[in-house]
Amino acid sequence: MEGASWQGIPGAGKDATMALSAKEKAIAENYKAFEQLLPELLRSAEGKYALLHDRKLIELFETGGKAHAAGSERFGDGLFSVQKVKAGAISLGFFSYARYCRVA
């Protein structure tokens, strides 16, 4: 359908769908890696924010905002995740991590 918006994002089409699918996959894979790292992280970094990319812990930050900014700067593809290190962490899925940024 020409000119239709995808999921309420004006001007997004098939390319946006493919990009979101890649982002969803990266987030799911990063979360699995985070779950494996969590026991050790709880001992050494509880309360901090973990920046993950390509199933690897990249760095720990004091705030989620700093972690997200570093991820955006380092990984222009947007395929990174930020998780708070805390006991009982749960995945809320793709939309708990997604941000819609309008570029003018």
N, C-alpha and C positions, 0 to 999 in steps of 0.2 A: 504494500500500500504506500504509494508515493506521498511524501510530505507528512506522514503520520508520526506522532511522537511515540517513543518507546518507554513504557512504564512511567509516563508523565514527564519525561525529559524531552523538552522541545528540541526538534532537529536531530534527535538520536535515532539511528536506524540499525541496520544489520551489523555494522561495524561496532556499535556500542554493545550489542548483544554478545558478540564474540569477545570483546574486551572484558565485559563483566564475567563471562564464563571463565576466562583465564584468571581473573582476580579472585573469583570464588574458589577456584582450584588451589591457587597459591595460599589463600587464607586457611583453607581446610588442611593443607599439608603443613603449613607453619604451626597451626594449632596442635596437630599430632606431635610435632617435634617439641613444642612447648610443654605438652603433657609429660613427655619423657624427661625433660629437664627440670620440671617443677620440684621434685623432692630436694634436689641439690640447691636450686634457687631459693627455696623456702628457708634453708639453713643460712644462706649467705646474702640474700637480697630481698627479703620480704618487704613488700610495700613499694618497691621500685617498679619501673615499667621496662619491659623487655622489647627491644626492636628485633624482629625476626625477618629474614629474607632467605629464600631458597632452602628452607628447612634448617637454617642455622641461626643461632643467637649471635647478633651483631654487636649489640651494646646494651647496657642498662642505663636508665635515666631516672632522675628524681620526679619528673612529671610526665604525664602522657602527652602533653603538648610538645615538650622538647623531643620526645621520642618520635612523634609524628613528623615534626619539622625536619629532624635528621633523616628519617626515612624518605621523605619527599625530596630532600636535597640529594641524597645518595642514590636513590633508585627512581629515576624518572619514569620508569614503566609503571610505578604505583603498585607493584607486586610485593608488598611488604605487609607485615602485621605488627600491631602493638598490643601487648598483653600486660595486665597488672599482675605482679607476682603476689599471690595470696592463696591461702588455704581454701580449698573448695572451689577453685576456679571452674567455671563452666563456659562452654561455647554457646553463644547466642546466635551463631550463624553469621552469614555474610553481612546482613544488614546492621548488625551491632558494630561493625567496623567501618562500614561504608560512609563516605562523605560525598555529597554532591557539591561540586564547586563549579559555578558558572564562570566561564572564561569569556570576557567581552572581546 
